Amino acid sequence: MPDLSLRFHKDVLVLSSSAASAFERLGIDIARDVELTILLEPETVEEVYKLECVAGAQCLVAPTWGITPARLAHAGMQDRAADLAKIALSCVRTLVPQHLLVEIGPCGLPLDPSSKASLNENRDQYARAARLFAHEEFDAFLLGGFVSCDDLKCALMGVRKVSDAPVMASVVLDAEGFLSDGRSTWEDALAVMAEYGATSAGFETEAGQEAACALARRGVAVSSLPLMATLRVRERSARQQGPTEENPYYCADAMMAAADALRRCGVQFLRATGDATPAYTGALVATTLGSDVLLLDRAVDLKRDAEEGKAQAEAALPNKDADLEAFIAAAKARVDAALAGNVALFED
């Protein structure tokens, strides 16, 4: 697999959709039985990812979202962590993806930001999860689904404590750019990502195209990290006639315009989650295949600023010439006065 970091700020890449929705469509209880399915029915996992691979996803995201100790304990799988990590990656690796990502979701433990013990306990959850992949071959960690900056900070610190692999971080935002905790903003999250070692910054939203593009522009304006946008599908609806504010991505085709607009805003990585199917992944790939990251909006602004600056400079040139001529005239007058004074002294 090629080094993913070599493609940062270059190719537009699509990530596979969340495997959770695919498991749910197969009748698997995603709250309790995903890990059991990975262990006992790896061929089912392979079939799920085979469809994503056929859809053209360049980055396959392994089904390791609940790999933290607390999540595994809830599912009764705390003693099988190493086996789960190995088998989950093996299921996806057999498809020979361009890039393989290890996803780690929020651990779900209560977090008190004012308590050092609480912060250390949460950080340790992510460190232990990342350590499971120390001897595995993959391209990057994906820290996705985070709803608070404090939890994101713990996750980044935990992963960075045990690994120097690339880390793609993503937070859940509403249309106004607030995280689900109601206190933190997109800019706050970007600051945490930059400070604690993320190599790519991302957001997940249910908002429509216009709001998603606004979030992307805010990200590009604040951060120099490669940007990822995850569009969450609330509900697939064959009866819906067009995108609405409540359900903008009701079908795969409805996501194509948003994908192209986000690419033009500087987004490099795209993903569909929620009720998304491989068709959504295919729509994202069809829209962006072979494309480079574009910053057309920024380019237009820069061109306009450059033209305005040039016009201002040209307008200022005559004034500068007049000021220079006035300065020369004044200096000449002072020299003439000084010479006249000296001549008068000699005459006296």
Secondary structure, DSSP 8 states (H G I E B T S, - for coil): ---GGGGTTSB-EEB---HHHHHHHTT--TTTSHHHHHHH-HHHHHHHHHHHHHHT-SEEEES-TT-SHHHHHHTT-GGGHHHHHHHHHHHHHTT--SEEEEEE--------TT-HHHHHHHHHHHHHHHHTTTTS--SEEEEEEE--HHHHHHHHHHHHHH--S-EEEEEEB-TTSBBTTSS-BHHHHHHHHHHTT-SEEEEEE---HHHHHHHHHHHHHH--S-EEEEEEE----SS--S--SS-TTSSGGGGHHHHHHHHHBTEEEEEEEES--HHHHHHHHHHHTT-B--BHHHHHHHHHHHHHHHHHHHHHHHHHHHHHHHHHHHHHHHHHHHHHHHHHHHH-
